[in-house]
Amino acid sequence: VLTLYAHYFLAAELMRTNYAKLQSKLKQRGQLSRKDTVDLGIYFGTWLGYLGVTCEGFRKLRFRLLLQENRPEDFRELIPKSDAIGRVIKQHADPLREFRNNVFHLREDVGAIERFLANESVRLRWAEELQNAFRDLFSEYRILCEVHYIIDNRTIEMVGGQP
């Protein structure tokens, strides 16, 4: 779970932040430099690509089952958030997967990106909602991990833990 968080979700978060900064700059100025226009596209694509990978990892981990069967009892409080994320993912999972594939693999189907963006305002609100839901889930998950490590005297596993 923490690998999913650190390697994929945080990359999505960084790209989303950079995308939002350039979007704000575009709104203020009405246009962007050529470099910023290219960067905007890169940030947008990689944000959604990494968000797609985060969704795939979440589903592959079978997050709800993992919380129920492979984590201490305290982690079960995250099940409602996990279920909510699962429902949100299902709304646009296939178009996001196709979009992700066309970001991280040599493009064979430009139409996948066009199809994802065909309903842009809905899909972008959905992606923001999903990003925020993952942020909240991972934040609470990490806190529960830290508490668990302290209680079980596993301080080496804590963020910044010392041997």
C-alpha positions in Angstrom: 0.0 0.0 0.0 2.8 2.4 0.9 4.6 1.6 -2.4 1.4 2.5 -4.3 1.2 5.7 -2.3 4.9 6.7 -2.6 5.6 5.7 -6.2 2.3 6.3 -8.0 -0.1 8.5 -6.0 2.6 11.0 -5.0 3.6 11.3 -8.7 -0.1 11.9 -9.6 -0.3 14.5 -6.8 2.9 16.3 -8.1 1.7 16.3 -11.7 -1.8 17.6 -10.7 -0.3 20.4 -8.6 1.9 21.4 -11.5 -1.0 21.2 -13.9 -3.2 23.4 -11.6 -0.4 26.0 -11.3 -0.2 26.3 -15.1 -4.0 26.3 -15.5 -4.1 29.2 -13.0 -1.4 31.0 -15.0 -3.4 30.5 -18.2 -6.5 31.9 -16.6 -4.6 35.0 -15.3 -2.7 35.8 -18.5 -5.1 34.4 -21.2 -2.2 32.5 -22.8 0.9 30.5 -22.0 4.4 30.4 -23.5 5.1 27.6 -25.9 7.1 25.8 -23.1 4.3 26.2 -20.6 1.8 24.9 -23.1 3.9 21.8 -23.7 4.4 21.4 -19.9 0.7 21.8 -19.3 0.0 18.9 -21.6 2.7 16.8 -20.0 1.4 17.5 -16.5 -2.2 16.8 -17.5 -1.4 13.5 -19.1 0.9 12.2 -16.5 -1.4 13.3 -13.7 -4.2 11.2 -15.1 -1.9 8.4 -16.1 -0.5 8.1 -12.6 -4.0 8.4 -11.2 -5.0 5.5 -13.5 -2.1 3.4 -12.2 -3.1 4.3 -8.6 -6.6 3.0 -9.4 -5.2 -0.2 -10.9 -3.0 -0.8 -7.9 -6.0 -0.1 -5.5 -8.1 -2.7 -7.3 -5.2 -5.2 -7.6 -4.5 -4.9 -3.9 -8.2 -5.7 -3.3 -8.0 -2.9 -0.8 -11.2 -3.6 1.1 -10.3 -7.3 1.6 -6.8 -6.3 2.5 -8.2 -4.0 5.3 -10.5 -6.7 6.5 -8.2 -9.7 6.5 -4.6 -8.5 6.5 -4.5 -5.5 8.7 -5.0 -4.9 12.4 -8.6 -4.2 13.5 -8.1 -0.5 13.7 -7.6 -0.3 9.9 -11.2 -1.5 9.3 -12.4 2.1 10.0 -11.0 2.8 6.5 -13.4 0.4 4.8 -16.2 3.0 4.1 -13.6 5.2 2.4 -12.2 2.3 0.5 -15.8 1.4 -0.6 -16.5 5.0 -1.7 -13.3 5.1 -3.7 -14.2 1.8 -5.4 -17.6 3.3 -6.4 -16.0 6.5 -7.8 -13.4 4.5 -9.8 -16.1 2.5 -11.5 -17.7 5.6 -12.9 -14.9 6.1 -15.5 -12.5 3.3 -15.0 -12.3 2.0 -18.5 -11.8 5.4 -20.2 -9.1 6.3 -17.6 -7.4 2.9 -18.2 -7.3 3.6 -22.0 -6.1 7.1 -21.4 -3.3 5.8 -19.1 -2.2 3.2 -21.6 -1.9 5.9 -24.2 0.2 8.1 -21.9 2.6 5.4 -20.8 2.8 3.3 -23.9 3.5 4.2 -27.5 0.2 5.6 -28.7 -1.7 3.3 -30.9 -5.1 4.8 -30.3 -5.2 8.6 -30.2 -9.0 8.2 -29.9 -8.7 6.9 -26.3 -7.5 10.4 -25.2 -10.2 12.1 -27.3 -12.8 9.8 -25.8 -11.7 10.5 -22.3 -11.8 14.2 -22.9 -15.1 14.2 -24.8 -16.8 14.7 -21.5 -14.0 16.8 -20.1 -15.7 18.8 -17.4 -17.4 15.7 -15.9 -14.2 13.6 -16.1 -12.0 16.3 -14.7 -14.3 16.8 -11.7 -14.4 13.1 -11.3 -10.5 12.9 -11.4 -10.2 15.7 -8.8 -12.8 13.9 -6.5 -10.8 10.7 -6.9 -7.5 12.4 -6.3 -8.8 14.0 -3.1 -10.4 10.7 -1.9 -7.1 8.9 -2.4 -5.3 11.6 -0.6 -7.6 11.3 2.5 -7.4 7.5 2.5 -3.6 7.4 2.2 -3.2 10.0 4.9 -5.4 8.1 7.4 -3.7 4.8 6.4 -0.3 6.2 7.0 -1.3 7.5 10.5 -2.7 4.1 11.4 0.6 2.5 10.2 2.6 4.9 12.4 0.4 4.2 15.5 0.7 0.5 14.8 4.5 0.7 14.5 4.7 2.6 17.8 2.4 0.1 19.7 4.3 -2.9 18.3 7.7 -1.3 18.9 8.5 -1.3 15.2 10.0 2.2 15.1 12.5 1.2 12.4 9.5 1.0 10.0 8.2 4.5 10.9 8.9 7.5 8.7 12.3 8.7 9.7 12.7 5.6 12.0 16.1 4.9 13.4 17.5 1.4 14.1 
